[in-house]
Amino acid sequence: MQPIELEYQLDFNDYQAAHLAIFKHVPKYQEALNLNRYYVLLLYVLGIGMIAFFIASLIQVDQLSVWLIVVGLMLISGWVVYSNRDMREFTLDYFKKNYQTEHISFETPLTVNIYPTYIQQTNVYWNIEFKWIFIQTILDEAEHIILMSKNNRLVVIPKRAFKSPADQQMALQQFAQYHADAQLAE
């Protein structure tokens, strides 16, 4: 069987989409984002609670506990509504900062050869091979096919690199077959 050979160039949108796919599909990253959300909630509740307690003690409110519960419920409601948006903005800012250091090697023209036993990526800076046995997941995203290794290294293939949607589907089927064959051989 002939190897699949693709030549393309990636840009920031590809970089961002690939890393968002990791955050969306890898439980370890989802847990990290959720943990960060809880830290933010804790900081808000403690900070506002301390301010509310200080103000309530200054004005000598009789039903301090009821007032603190109401403020706490308002904070939790606000956190639930805005935490996803905040974490997405945080994540996108993180990608932009990382991209500044990685874009030189990321944006160079790339050649990807996909064989039944391994995947070879080549550009002017490096030549990397991934054996199919180390590929953990094949993600079929809206504009990319992403092959994720067990140590979260990525092979990002934009769908624009294929000549037609039929070629994309054929390649996806071959990738799935190569992946299944490698898992059986393990």
N, C-alpha and C positions, 0 to 999 in steps of 0.2 A: 504494500500500500504506500502511495506517495505521501511524503510529509506535507503538512499544511504550512505554507510559507506566507507570512504577512509582513508587510512593511508599512510603518506608520509613525506619526509623531504625536506625542501626548502634550497636553497643555494643563493649565491650572484647573480647569473644569474636570478634566479626567482625573487628576490627582485628588481633587476634592470628592468626586463621586466614589472613587475607589476607597478612600478612607472612611467616608460616611457609610459605605457598605460594610466595612469592618465593624463600625460602631453599631450598626443595625443587626448584624448577624452573629457576632462573636459574644457569647455570654460574659466572658471576662471583662470586656469593655463596657457592656451594659451594666454590670455590677459596679464598675468604677464610677460610671456616670450617676447611677442611683445613689451610691455612697456620698458622692459630692453633693447631690441634692439634699440629702439628710443633714450634712454638715451646714449647708446654707440655711436650711430650716432651723436647725438648732441655734445658729448664731443670731438669726432674726428673732426667734422666740425669746432667747435669753436677753438679748439687747433691749428689745421693746418691753419685755417683762420687767427688767430692772428699772427702766425709765418710768414705766407705769407705776411700779411699786414706790419709787421715789416721789413721783407727783402725788400719788394717792396719800402717802404719808405726810406730805407737805400740806395738802388741803384737808387731811383727816377724814377720808371717806369711810363711812360705817361699814359698807358691804364690799370690802376690798376684794375678797375672793370671787364674788360674782363678776365684778368689773374685770379682773384679770382673766377669768374664763372667757368672757366675751371678747376681749382683746386677743387672746390666744386663738380662739376660733376664727376670728377675722384674719389673723396672720396665716393660719393653716389654709384657709380658703384661698387667700392670695397666692400662697406658695404653690398650691395645686394647679391653679390657673396658669401661672407664669413660669413654672419650673422647666417645662419642656422647651418653651421658647428661649429661656435664658441659657439652658444647657446647649441648645443648638447654636446660639450665637457664640457661646464660649468655645464650642467645638470648631466652628468655622474660623474664629480668630486664631485658634491654635493651628489650624491647617495653613492659614496665611503666613504665620510666623515661621512654621517649619518649611514651607515651600520656598521661602527666601533663601534658605541654606541648601535646599535640595534641587532647585530648578535647573541648575546647570547640567546635571547628569540626567534629569528627568525629561527635559524638553529636546534632547538630541534625537535625531531619527533612529528608529529602533527596528530591528529585524527579529522576528519571532518564528522559529521553526518548531513545529509540533510533530513529534514522532510517536509511535506507539508506546515507547518505553520512557521517554523523557521530553522535556520542553527546553529549548535553547533560546535565550534572549541575548542579543548582541547589539551594542552601540559602540561609539568611539572610545568610551571609557572602560567598559567591562564586557565580559562574556560569562553568562551564568547559565547553569543547567539545573533543572529541577526534575527529579525522577517522579513519575506518576504516583509511585507508592507514597511519596511525601505530600502529595496534594490532598488536602483535607476536604475542601469544598469547591464546587463549581457554582458560581453565582451568575444567574442570567438577569442582569439588571436592565433598566430601560434602554440605556445607550451603551452599555459595556457588558462584556463577559469577563468575569474576574475569577481567576484561579488562585485559591488561597492555600498556602502550605500549612503544615502543622505548627510551624513557628511564626505564623502570620505574615510571611513574606507573600507578596502579590505579583501575579502576572496580570496586568491590565490590558485588555484587548478591546479597543473601541469598536463598536459595530460598524462604524464607517470604514473600517479597514477591509471589510468584505465587499465583494462586488454586488451582491444582492442579498435580500432576506433569505432566499433559499440556501445560499452559501452559508449564512449564519446558522441556520437550522441544521444543515448537514455537519458543520463544524461542531456544534453543540452535541449532536448525537455521537460523533467520533470521540469528543472529549469524554463524554459519559462512558463510552465503551472502553477507552483507554484507562479511565479511572477504575471502572469495575474490574477489568482484567488485572490491574495492578493490585487491587485489594484481594482478589482471589489468589494471586501468586504469593501474597504475604503469608 
